[in-house]
Amino acid sequence: MQPIPFTSGHLGTGVVLGILVLVNFILIMVYVIGGMQSSLTTREFPAIKYKANVIEVINTNKTLTHDDSGSVVLFATTAGVSVTLPKPKLGVVYNFGLKTATVVGSGVYINTHDTGTDFYGALTLTDVDSAVGETNTYPATSGDSQIHLENSSPSIHPGTNFEILCDGTSWVVSGILVSKGTRKTPFS
């Protein structure tokens, strides 16, 4: 009996197809895990897409849309402004940052589209004028439909960064607020 050549017949075809499937799987995994994350315009996580879009809120109030999902909302104002979130839609996400410190007589507000839609999650305030950088974490509770970045005490400063993600019915918030002064909950 003669040995079956490795590259001919059904056995050879099966081995070659197996190798091609394995190579294809490896290439797909490299693309999914590394390729899309290295894009300069989008960073990918399992269910969240972030655009390279920055929405600067300067002196006027802003109502976000579902199409704005994935954007960075950057507050660059010393005047009081508010941002209103759209109706809940699963997977909608926004990242918020502060370019200018809030000042006395101003304030930055983030509101749900109505008072019947709540925030859940928590924000951590870190006190930069404290010798040891004291922190407090404040959870949002049922009925909280507004985030207020205070205007006097505490004042909120650049370095503040938080994310708001919709679970389909409510808005889930997490992040850090850089503050000076007396710390208190940003939720109401």
C-alpha positions as a LaTeX table, in Angstrom:
\begin{tabular}{lrrr}
\hline
Residue & $x$ (\AA) & $y$ (\AA) & $z$ (\AA) \\
\hline
Met1 & 0.00 & 0.00 & 0.00 \\
Gln2 & 1.35 & 3.39 & $-1.00$ \\
Pro3 & 1.07 & 6.43 & 1.30 \\
Ile4 & $-1.46$ & 9.05 & 0.27 \\
Pro5 & 0.33 & 12.20 & $-0.85$ \\
Phe6 & $-0.25$ & 15.15 & 1.52 \\
Thr7 & $-1.39$ & 17.53 & $-1.21$ \\
Ser8 & $-3.68$ & 15.31 & $-3.23$ \\
Gly9 & $-7.03$ & 13.64 & $-2.75$ \\
His10 & $-9.68$ & 14.31 & $-0.14$ \\
Leu11 & $-7.26$ & 14.33 & 2.79 \\
Gly12 & $-5.05$ & 16.97 & 1.12 \\
Thr13 & $-8.05$ & 19.12 & 0.24 \\
Gly14 & $-9.33$ & 18.94 & 3.81 \\
Val15 & $-5.94$ & 19.91 & 5.26 \\
Val16 & $-5.56$ & 22.86 & 2.87 \\
Leu17 & $-9.11$ & 24.08 & 3.61 \\
Gly18 & $-8.50$ & 23.72 & 7.35 \\
Ile19 & $-5.35$ & 25.84 & 7.10 \\
Leu20 & $-7.16$ & 28.49 & 5.03 \\
Val21 & $-10.01$ & 28.65 & 7.57 \\
Leu22 & $-7.54$ & 29.03 & 10.44 \\
Val23 & $-5.58$ & 31.79 & 8.65 \\
Asn24 & $-8.85$ & 33.58 & 7.79 \\
Phe25 & $-9.99$ & 33.39 & 11.43 \\
Ile26 & $-6.67$ & 34.80 & 12.65 \\
Leu27 & $-6.83$ & 37.68 & 10.16 \\
Ile28 & $-10.40$ & 38.51 & 11.16 \\
Met29 & $-9.49$ & 38.50 & 14.86 \\
Val30 & $-6.48$ & 40.76 & 14.25 \\
Tyr31 & $-8.76$ & 43.18 & 12.37 \\
Val32 & $-11.54$ & 43.10 & 14.98 \\
Ile33 & $-9.28$ & 43.35 & 18.02 \\
Gly34 & $-6.59$ & 45.68 & 16.75 \\
Gly35 & $-7.40$ & 47.10 & 13.37 \\
Met36 & $-10.55$ & 49.05 & 14.11 \\
Gln37 & $-9.19$ & 50.44 & 17.39 \\
Ser38 & $-6.21$ & 51.94 & 15.63 \\
Ser39 & $-8.40$ & 54.11 & 13.40 \\
Leu40 & $-7.81$ & 57.82 & 13.94 \\
Thr41 & $-11.49$ & 58.68 & 13.53 \\
Thr42 & $-13.18$ & 55.96 & 15.59 \\
Arg43 & $-12.27$ & 54.03 & 18.69 \\
Glu44 & $-14.24$ & 50.84 & 19.13 \\
Phe45 & $-15.36$ & 48.98 & 22.21 \\
Pro46 & $-17.72$ & 46.02 & 22.27 \\
Ala47 & $-20.93$ & 48.04 & 21.96 \\
Ile48 & $-19.85$ & 51.69 & 21.94 \\
Lys49 & $-18.63$ & 53.83 & 19.06 \\
Tyr50 & $-16.94$ & 57.17 & 19.62 \\
Lys51 & $-16.76$ & 59.62 & 16.75 \\
Ala52 & $-13.99$ & 62.11 & 16.24 \\
Asn53 & $-16.74$ & 64.73 & 16.45 \\
Val54 & $-16.44$ & 67.46 & 19.08 \\
Ile55 & $-19.49$ & 69.54 & 19.94 \\
Glu56 & $-18.31$ & 72.71 & 21.63 \\
Val57 & $-20.92$ & 74.33 & 23.86 \\
Ile58 & $-19.94$ & 77.96 & 24.25 \\
Asn59 & $-22.70$ & 80.46 & 25.01 \\
Thr60 & $-25.95$ & 78.81 & 23.94 \\
Asn61 & $-27.96$ & 75.88 & 25.17 \\
Lys62 & $-27.75$ & 72.69 & 23.11 \\
Thr63 & $-30.15$ & 69.81 & 22.54 \\
Leu64 & $-28.33$ & 66.66 & 21.50 \\
Thr65 & $-29.71$ & 64.20 & 18.94 \\
His66 & $-29.28$ & 60.48 & 18.46 \\
Asp67 & $-27.05$ & 61.32 & 15.46 \\
Asp68 & $-24.69$ & 63.11 & 17.88 \\
Ser69 & $-24.08$ & 59.79 & 19.66 \\
Gly70 & $-20.39$ & 59.10 & 20.07 \\
Ser71 & $-19.48$ & 62.77 & 20.18 \\
Val72 & $-17.39$ & 64.57 & 22.74 \\
Val73 & $-19.38$ & 67.44 & 24.23 \\
Leu74 & $-16.89$ & 70.04 & 25.40 \\
Phe75 & $-18.03$ & 72.90 & 27.59 \\
Ala76 & $-15.95$ & 75.97 & 26.72 \\
Thr77 & $-17.86$ & 78.74 & 28.43 \\
Thr78 & $-18.02$ & 80.81 & 31.58 \\
Ala79 & $-21.71$ & 81.58 & 30.93 \\
Gly80 & $-24.51$ & 79.36 & 32.24 \\
Val81 & $-25.53$ & 76.79 & 29.64 \\
Ser82 & $-27.49$ & 73.58 & 29.52 \\
Val83 & $-27.40$ & 70.50 & 27.34 \\
Thr84 & $-30.52$ & 68.39 & 26.94 \\
Leu85 & $-30.26$ & 64.71 & 26.09 \\
Pro86 & $-32.64$ & 63.16 & 23.53 \\
Lys87 & $-35.26$ & 60.52 & 24.34 \\
Pro88 & $-33.59$ & 57.28 & 25.45 \\
Lys89 & $-32.35$ & 54.96 & 22.71 \\
Leu90 & $-30.27$ & 51.87 & 23.45 \\
Gly91 & $-26.53$ & 52.39 & 22.88 \\
Val92 & $-26.53$ & 56.17 & 22.50 \\
Val93 & $-23.42$ & 57.53 & 24.23 \\
Tyr94 & $-21.83$ & 60.93 & 24.84 \\
Asn95 & $-18.55$ & 61.89 & 26.47 \\
Phe96 & $-18.50$ & 65.22 & 28.33 \\
Gly97 & $-15.50$ & 67.38 & 29.18 \\
Leu98 & $-14.84$ & 70.83 & 30.55 \\
Lys99 & $-12.44$ & 73.23 & 28.84 \\
Thr100 & $-13.09$ & 76.23 & 31.12 \\
Ala101 & $-13.74$ & 76.24 & 34.87 \\
Thr102 & $-17.28$ & 77.06 & 35.94 \\
Val103 & $-17.45$ & 80.46 & 37.62 \\
Val104 & $-19.73$ & 82.26 & 40.08 \\
Gly105 & $-23.04$ & 83.12 & 38.44 \\
Ser106 & $-22.77$ & 80.42 & 35.80 \\
Gly107 & $-23.05$ & 76.69 & 35.79 \\
Val108 & $-23.36$ & 73.84 & 33.39 \\
Tyr109 & $-26.45$ & 71.65 & 33.36 \\
Ile110 & $-27.09$ & 68.32 & 31.65 \\
Asn111 & $-30.78$ & 67.42 & 31.57 \\
Thr112 & $-32.70$ & 64.37 & 30.43 \\
His113 & $-35.39$ & 65.15 & 27.84 \\
Asp114 & $-38.04$ & 65.03 & 30.59 \\
Thr115 & $-38.11$ & 64.70 & 34.37 \\
Gly116 & $-39.52$ & 61.16 & 34.09 \\
Thr117 & $-36.24$ & 59.85 & 32.65 \\
Asp118 & $-33.54$ & 59.28 & 35.25 \\
Phe119 & $-29.78$ & 59.18 & 35.56 \\
Tyr120 & $-28.18$ & 56.13 & 37.17 \\
Gly121 & $-24.54$ & 55.43 & 37.97 \\
Ala122 & $-22.19$ & 57.72 & 39.86 \\
Leu123 & $-19.77$ & 60.62 & 39.54 \\
Thr124 & $-16.64$ & 61.01 & 41.63 \\
Leu125 & $-15.61$ & 64.51 & 42.71 \\
Thr126 & $-11.94$ & 64.97 & 43.45 \\
Asp127 & $-10.92$ & 68.08 & 45.37 \\
Val128 & $-7.79$ & 69.63 & 43.85 \\
Asp129 & $-7.34$ & 72.24 & 46.60 \\
Ser130 & $-7.11$ & 69.54 & 49.26 \\
Ala131 & $-3.64$ & 68.48 & 50.38 \\
Val132 & $-4.37$ & 64.80 & 49.78 \\
Gly133 & $-6.82$ & 65.11 & 46.90 \\
Glu134 & $-9.92$ & 64.07 & 48.82 \\
Thr135 & $-12.65$ & 62.39 & 46.80 \\
Asn136 & $-16.32$ & 61.66 & 47.21 \\
Thr137 & $-18.42$ & 59.44 & 44.97 \\
Tyr138 & $-22.04$ & 60.48 & 44.52 \\
Pro139 & $-24.55$ & 57.97 & 43.13 \\
Ala140 & $-27.49$ & 59.10 & 41.06 \\
Thr141 & $-30.77$ & 57.97 & 42.57 \\
Ser142 & $-34.28$ & 57.44 & 41.26 \\
Gly143 & $-35.77$ & 60.76 & 40.23 \\
Asp144 & $-32.45$ & 62.42 & 39.33 \\
Ser145 & $-32.89$ & 63.97 & 35.89 \\
Gln146 & $-30.26$ & 66.73 & 36.02 \\
Ile147 & $-26.51$ & 67.00 & 36.48 \\
His148 & $-25.39$ & 70.41 & 37.70 \\
Leu149 & $-21.74$ & 71.31 & 37.48 \\
Glu150 & $-21.82$ & 73.90 & 40.26 \\
Asn151 & $-21.11$ & 77.54 & 39.77 \\
Ser152 & $-19.46$ & 78.53 & 43.04 \\
Ser153 & $-18.76$ & 75.91 & 45.66 \\
Pro154 & $-17.64$ & 73.53 & 44.43 \\
Ser155 & $-16.43$ & 74.99 & 41.18 \\
Ile156 & $-15.72$ & 72.38 & 38.50 \\
His157 & $-12.46$ & 72.54 & 36.56 \\
Pro158 & $-10.80$ & 71.26 & 33.38 \\
Gly159 & $-9.84$ & 67.62 & 33.68 \\
Thr160 & $-13.49$ & 66.82 & 34.33 \\
Asn161 & $-14.52$ & 63.94 & 32.09 \\
Phe162 & $-17.60$ & 61.74 & 32.24 \\
Glu163 & $-19.64$ & 59.52 & 29.99 \\
Ile164 & $-23.38$ & 59.16 & 29.65 \\
Leu165 & $-24.66$ & 55.94 & 28.03 \\
Cys166 & $-28.28$ & 55.00 & 27.37 \\
Asp167 & $-29.46$ & 51.55 & 28.46 \\
Gly168 & $-32.67$ & 51.94 & 26.45 \\
Thr169 & $-34.82$ & 53.51 & 29.18 \\
Ser170 & $-32.46$ & 55.56 & 31.37 \\
Trp171 & $-29.07$ & 57.29 & 31.18 \\
Val172 & $-26.09$ & 55.69 & 32.93 \\
Val173 & $-23.35$ & 58.11 & 33.98 \\
Ser174 & $-19.80$ & 57.54 & 35.20 \\
Gly175 & $-16.69$ & 59.66 & 35.45 \\
Ile176 & $-14.61$ & 62.20 & 37.36 \\
Leu177 & $-15.37$ & 65.81 & 38.25 \\
Val178 & $-12.38$ & 67.93 & 39.20 \\
Ser179 & $-13.56$ & 70.38 & 41.86 \\
Lys180 & $-12.50$ & 73.05 & 44.33 \\
Gly181 & $-14.51$ & 73.89 & 47.41 \\
Thr182 & $-17.20$ & 72.07 & 49.33 \\
Arg183 & $-18.15$ & 68.84 & 47.64 \\
Lys184 & $-21.82$ & 67.92 & 47.18 \\
Thr185 & $-23.83$ & 65.75 & 44.83 \\
Pro186 & $-24.07$ & 67.00 & 41.23 \\
Phe187 & $-27.41$ & 65.18 & 40.77 \\
Ser188 & $-30.90$ & 66.52 & 41.26 \\
\hline
\end{tabular}
